[in-house]
Amino acid sequence: MKNILSIQSHVVYGYAGNKSATFPMQLLGVDVWALNTVQFSNHTQYGKWTGMVIPKEQIGEIVRGIDEINALSECNAVLSGYIGSAEQVEEIVNAFHYVKKRNPNAIYLCDPVMGHPDKGCIVADGVKEGLINIAMPQADIITPNLVELRELSGLSVNNFEEAIEAVKIILSKGPKKVLVKHLSKVGKDSSQFEMLLATSEGIWHISRPLHNFTKEPVGVGDLTAGLFLANLLNGKSDLDAFEHTANAVNDVMETTHNAGVYELQTIAARDLIINPQSHYKAVKIS
């Protein structure tokens, strides 16, 4: 069994961060060691929440504790998502280096969650800069959305061609794989939900239905990043992992849309996460 140290947020109510990603990764047969960067009552896009940011020192202490029972060598990957403070960025990268000492084959997937004023996603000052300057150069895989793609690449990305250039720039900065979780309104077809996967082997594009919600669910990116990483650890090729992830997430979104609710319905869609009923195919474009 493969093991992922997943360092991201936790919400008591609803689905975001580790709450969104852990169960789906476990459904794919991967064990998840959830280390929370924050513990909130609910995700921040409700506009109000209670809870606290975990002190940065806790990250290193928890990792050392795992090492002291001689288990850290069993960790195959580190996944980071929503970060509660700028100081946590360096702690997470240090944690990955610690894991790497015990398992040289371990990889790091950075889901670079940044503030999104339109959606109400709030991150602390300095987190964005830490992700760009500290985390991105160390990551094997990075999974930006359109907002994050612009920040990481330094390009305005106003059309599909510029999105292609942006992923190439990011590949030149350290990551070996870039999965763009959502191209939003700059893709080939704004009526579709579009994603990109870029590696040294080429660039692939996939489209799936864009479900129209009254209020967009949160945690979709966390689900996407987690499933992609779990698929890779299970031995799937980049392309197969990309397609399974896109199809499983589509089925979760359809289940959520049909239920008419705000929070992701990962439990109701559990069988579809393992065996998606959608079969959208990626197309190589470069």
Sequence and secondary structure as in RCSB ss.txt:
>XXXX:A:sequence
MKNILSIQSHVVYGYAGNKSATFPMQLLGVDVWALNTVQFSNHTQYGKWTGMVIPKEQIGEIVRGIDEINALSEC
NAVLSGYIGSAEQVEEIVNAFHYVKKRNPNAIYLCDPVMGHPDKGCIVADGVKEGLINIAMPQADIITPNLVELR
ELSGLSVNNFEEAIEAVKIILSKGPKKVLVKHLSKVGKDSSQFEMLLATSEGIWHISRPLHNFTKEPVGVGDLTA
GLFLANLLNGKSDLDAFEHTANAVNDVMETTHNAGVYELQTIAARDLIINPQSHYKAVKIS
>XXXX:A:secstr
  EEEEEEEEESSS  THHHHHHHHHHTT EEEEEEEEEESS GGGS   EEE  THHHHHHHHHHHHTT GGG 
 EEEE   SSHHHHHHHHHHHHHHHHH TT EEEE     BTTTTB   TTHHHHIIIIIGGG SEE   HHHHH
HHH     SHHHHHHHHHHHHTTS SEEEES  GGGSS TTEEEEEEEETTEEEEEEEE    SS  S HHHHHH
HHHHHHHHTT  HHHHHHHHHHHHHHHHHHHHHHT SS  TTTTHHHHHS S     EE  
